[in-house]
Amino acid sequence: MINKLNQEYQYFLKLGDTARKLVVSFSLYSIAESLILLFTNTYIWRQTNDFTTLSIYNIVYFAAIPIGFYLNGFILRSIGLKKATIIGSLMRGIIPIITVFLITNNLSILTVLAIANGIGVGLYWANRNFLEYDSIEAESRIYFYSLLTFTTTLTTVIASLIVGWFIAINTTNFLKSVNLAYAIVLVFSGFTVLASMLVFRGMEVVSPKITKSWKGFSSYSISWLRTLLFTLIYGLTQGIMWVIPGALILNLIGDERNVGDLQAIAAIISALMGYYIGKKAKTADKTKLLLIGVISFILGAFCLIISYNAAGLIIFLISYSFSGVFLAIITNPIWFEGIDANSNKDSDRSNYFLDLEIFLNIGRVLGMLLLIIFIHLSTNEAALKTTPLLLAVSQIGLIYFAIKLANQNQSQEKVIELDRG
């Protein structure tokens, strides 16, 4: 066992010093991210008991993220990359705390908070993209993201399990207030964000040159347009699944303790398998990994329709978590390969990142709008039951564009080899 762990550690050391620190920092940040996402949505659901309000909050939140990316271009001209990342992280930690302490179901107030939250997330991810792109070698991207997905999943498991039990126990025995319990959880998330930022101390990073925040779409090449359409479908999935897992658990089971328990079961299985497969996978295996993830999602969604109860929900959550792991492993490498193939200037990268973020969040907003339409055309139960399967089938589009991009990259590599010959 010790020898095996030592082998894994030696493999880990093959990453550069900055990349290793990023794994630690992002793993800590993921604790806060997962708690903020899960319990902010369940908190708003408890306050309003209205899918439309919850969906509008998330639509505004998604729409504000590209604004953060855009503003980051101006910020980077004044301060360094590390400081800009810290500003975004602090906003991400503080705004959800304010949301819970206000104890409001007023849509106008929630909209303002969603905008602030989205801008903070945009600032953080804009700079995180730069850090990842500059610090990870192309041939190490699959390993880096499989390792990062593994570590972030494990930290999320522990946090979700503990917090789920904390809320369930304290609201019945000690605190007697679900709002206070939610506030404590989100304050803890804020401190975790601060801890993730401490890792940046001593990290040597080069701030990118930004000449213009956004100058229109970066490229109209076929490969870049395919990358953007891939991103759009990926965002569609994220937008709908942002809300549905928590809503399903509360609808079928009923308390946050079970939210933490079910998330933990699904995450442990997917993290172990994802890391094992991702470590052995090569860059050329991205499409195969994506195919495994999409098939898993379709099977899980089909089980939920057949068995709309706690057992069917467990199968679906495990399948979705397993699918999410493989999407997380291959998505960034696909994006970065698209930038590699189309960008030839350092200053272009911010523009490409913003392109991706715009399409990602258009997809997320479309996903939320579709969910609202399904709910109004049917019932909450019918929408929760059928939407995952419709969404899973739509992911066949991810496979189509991934195959097209892979074939195009192979053709470009052959041309380069012929030129060298």
JOWO-V523192 format. One line per field, one symbol per residue. ss: DSSP state (H for helix, E for strand, L for the rest). phi: phi as a letter, one per 40 degrees, with the letter a starting at -180 (. if undefined). burial: # if it has 24 or more other ideal C-beta (glycine too) atoms within 12 Angstrom, else .. Layout:
ss: ???
phi: ???
burial: ???
This chain:
ss: LHHHHHHHHHHHHLLLHHHHHHHHHHHHHHHHHHHHHHHHHHHHHHHHLLHHHHHHHHHHHHHHHHHHHHHHHHHHLLLLHHHHHHHHHHHHHHHHHHHHHHLLLLHHHHHHHHHHHHHHHHHHHHHHHHHHHHHLLHHHHHHHHHHHHHHHHHHHHHHHHHHHHHHHHHHHHLLLLHHHHHHHHHHHHHHHHHHHHHLLLLLLLLLLLLLLLLLLLLLLLHHHHHHHHHHHHHHHHHHHHHHHHHHHHHHHLLLHHHHHHHHHHHHHHHHHHHHHHHHHLLHHHHHHHHHHHHHHHHHHHHHHHHLLLHHHHHHHHHHHHHHHHHHHHHHHHHHHHHHHHHLLLHHHHHHHHHHHHHHHHHHHHHHHHHHHHHHHHLLHHHHHHHHHHHHHHHLHHHHHHHHHHHHHHHHHHHHHHHHHL
phi: .cccccccccccccccccccccdcccccccdcdccccccccccccccbfbccccccdcccdccccdcccccccccccbbcccccccccccccccdcccdcccfbbccccccccccccccccccccdccddcccccbcdcbcccdccccccccccccdccccccdcdcccccbbbcgaccccccccccdcccccccccccccgccbbcccbcacabgdcabcccccccccdcccccdccdcccbcdcccccccbhacccdcccccdccccccccccccccccbdccdcccccdccccccccccccccbcaccccccccccccccccccccbccdccccccdcbbbbdccccccccdccccdcccccdcccccccdcccbbdccccccddcdcccccdcccdccccccccccccccccccccc
burial: ...........#..#..##############################...#######################.##....##.#################........###.########################...#############################.##......##.#################.##..#.#.##.#..##...##...##.############################.#################.###.###.#.#.#####################..#...################################...##########################.##....#..#############.###.######.##............
